[in-house]
Amino acid sequence: MLSIIVAVAENNVIGGDNTLLWHIPEDLKRFKAITSGNTIVMGRKTFESLPGVLPNRKHVIITRDKSYTVDNENVEVIHSLSKVINKYKNSSETAFIIGGGEIYAQLIHNVDKLFLTKVFKSFDGDTSFPQIDSEEFSVDFESEIFTCEKSGLKYQFVDLVRK
Ligand SMILES: NC(=O)c1ccc[n+]([C@@H]2O[C@H](COP(=O)([O-])OP(=O)(O)OC[C@H]3O[C@@H](n4cnc5c(N)ncnc54)[C@H](OP(=O)(O)O)[C@@H]3O)[C@@H](O)[C@H]2O)c1
């Protein structure tokens, strides 16, 4: 099974200058809880935006650069998205697509579930989440709206599933 996990601003922005534009510790905790012990799939740019290889998760990094290597036993570098789709789409093992914009846009039509964090503010950025088609997904879960103690940002967890 393929799932997407993403935090999206009100104007669909998800990042800028290859970094996140907000800091919501509770969202990072949820990201860790959902993805730990599982496979995470990401574009090369998102991988390079991370502090390093995240513990307790198998990383699949997508790049067109055939010479790109990461010397870590928990990292696999691949060069085509079809490899991800073929391996996980009909598997009982879940792989979480964790970004970024290019990878979300190319895989959104192949995922069964989206774990969204909606951030109730617009941000200036250079990377956006693709438009979600309401014909394709329905709401499976909506949390209450929380306020981040640290940033004051309002946010909500919303899970969507393929209809
Ligand atoms: N808010 C969130 O939840 C969230 C989550 C993740 C990321 N982000 C943000 O998103 C931004 C990064 O996103 P991005 O769109 O710039 O980059 P990205 O999707 O992370 O990575 C793009 C790279 O992936 C590789 N790639 C893309 N399509 C490919 C294909 N079909 N086959 C092989 N390789 C392919 C290419 O790598 P090469 O150039 O090496 O060939 C491309 O440059 C950052 O600002 C990050 O902070 C936000």
Ligand as a Chemical Component Dictionary entry (heavy atoms), coordinates in Angstrom:
data_LIG
# 
_chem_comp.id                   LIG 
_chem_comp.type                 NON-POLYMER 
_chem_comp.pdbx_formal_charge   0 
_chem_comp.three_letter_code    LIG 
# 
loop_
_chem_comp_atom.comp_id 
_chem_comp_atom.atom_id 
_chem_comp_atom.alt_atom_id 
_chem_comp_atom.type_symbol 
_chem_comp_atom.charge 
_chem_comp_atom.model_Cartn_x 
_chem_comp_atom.model_Cartn_y 
_chem_comp_atom.model_Cartn_z 
_chem_comp_atom.pdbx_ordinal 
LIG N1  N1  N 0  5.382  20.137 4.176   1  
LIG C1  C1  C 0  5.747  18.883 4.002   2  
LIG O1  O1  O 0  5.122  17.959 4.543   3  
LIG C2  C2  C 0  6.953  18.563 3.158   4  
LIG C3  C3  C 0  7.353  17.243 3.005   5  
LIG C4  C4  C 0  8.478  16.977 2.213   6  
LIG C5  C5  C 0  9.147  18.007 1.593   7  
LIG N2  N2  N 1  8.725  19.287 1.779   8  
LIG C6  C6  C 0  9.409  20.391 1.117   9  
LIG O2  O2  O 0  9.380  20.176 -0.297  10 
LIG C7  C7  C 0  10.525 20.799 -0.875  11 
LIG C8  C8  C 0  11.243 19.778 -1.738  12 
LIG O3  O3  O 0  10.383 19.358 -2.790  13 
LIG P1  P1  P 0  10.831 19.419 -4.334  14 
LIG O4  O4  O 0  9.614  19.260 -5.175  15 
LIG O5  O5  O -1 11.675 20.629 -4.532  16 
LIG O6  O6  O 0  11.827 18.176 -4.467  17 
LIG P2  P2  P 0  11.628 16.595 -4.204  18 
LIG O7  O7  O 0  10.315 16.164 -4.768  19 
LIG O8  O8  O 0  11.944 16.290 -2.796  20 
LIG O9  O9  O 0  12.845 16.013 -5.054  21 
LIG C9  C9  C 0  12.941 16.313 -6.421  22 
LIG C10 C10 C 0  14.025 15.426 -7.012  23 
LIG O10 O10 O 0  13.578 14.074 -7.066  24 
LIG C11 C11 C 0  14.123 13.449 -8.211  25 
LIG N3  N3  N 0  13.025 13.047 -9.088  26 
LIG C12 C12 C 0  11.814 13.645 -9.270  27 
LIG N4  N4  N 0  11.060 12.958 -10.138 28 
LIG C13 C13 C 0  11.798 11.891 -10.520 29 
LIG C14 C14 C 0  11.564 10.809 -11.420 30 
LIG N5  N5  N 0  10.402 10.686 -12.077 31 
LIG N6  N6  N 0  12.539 9.890  -11.593 32 
LIG C15 C15 C 0  13.710 9.987  -10.927 33 
LIG N7  N7  N 0  14.001 11.000 -10.055 34 
LIG C16 C16 C 0  13.047 11.942 -9.871  35 
LIG C17 C17 C 0  15.041 14.470 -8.882  36 
LIG O11 O11 O 0  16.308 14.300 -8.260  37 
LIG P3  P3  P 0  17.686 14.648 -9.025  38 
LIG O12 O12 O 0  17.660 16.125 -9.233  39 
LIG O13 O13 O 0  18.743 14.194 -8.079  40 
LIG O14 O14 O 0  17.649 13.851 -10.313 41 
LIG C18 C18 C 0  14.405 15.781 -8.436  42 
LIG O15 O15 O 0  15.301 16.879 -8.492  43 
LIG C19 C19 C 0  11.364 21.309 0.303   44 
LIG O16 O16 O 0  11.078 22.675 0.520   45 
LIG C20 C20 C 0  10.872 20.480 1.465   46 
LIG O17 O17 O 0  11.070 21.129 2.711   47 
LIG C21 C21 C 0  7.647  19.582 2.541   48 
# 
loop_
_chem_comp_bond.comp_id 
_chem_comp_bond.atom_id_1 
_chem_comp_bond.atom_id_2 
_chem_comp_bond.value_order 
_chem_comp_bond.pdbx_ordinal 
LIG N1  C1  SING 1  
LIG C1  O1  DOUB 2  
LIG C1  C2  SING 3  
LIG C2  C3  SING 4  
LIG C2  C21 DOUB 5  
LIG C3  C4  DOUB 6  
LIG C4  C5  SING 7  
LIG C5  N2  DOUB 8  
LIG N2  C6  SING 9  
LIG N2  C21 SING 10 
LIG C6  O2  SING 11 
LIG C6  C20 SING 12 
LIG O2  C7  SING 13 
LIG C7  C8  SING 14 
LIG C7  C19 SING 15 
LIG C8  O3  SING 16 
LIG O3  P1  SING 17 
LIG P1  O4  DOUB 18 
LIG P1  O5  SING 19 
LIG P1  O6  SING 20 
LIG O6  P2  SING 21 
LIG P2  O7  DOUB 22 
LIG P2  O8  SING 23 
LIG P2  O9  SING 24 
LIG O9  C9  SING 25 
LIG C9  C10 SING 26 
LIG C10 O10 SING 27 
LIG C10 C18 SING 28 
LIG O10 C11 SING 29 
LIG C11 N3  SING 30 
LIG C11 C17 SING 31 
LIG N3  C12 SING 32 
LIG N3  C16 SING 33 
LIG C12 N4  DOUB 34 
LIG N4  C13 SING 35 
LIG C13 C14 SING 36 
LIG C13 C16 DOUB 37 
LIG C14 N5  SING 38 
LIG C14 N6  DOUB 39 
LIG N6  C15 SING 40 
LIG C15 N7  DOUB 41 
LIG N7  C16 SING 42 
LIG C17 O11 SING 43 
LIG C17 C18 SING 44 
LIG O11 P3  SING 45 
LIG P3  O12 DOUB 46 
LIG P3  O13 SING 47 
LIG P3  O14 SING 48 
LIG C18 O15 SING 49 
LIG C19 O16 SING 50 
LIG C19 C20 SING 51 
LIG C20 O17 SING 52 
# 
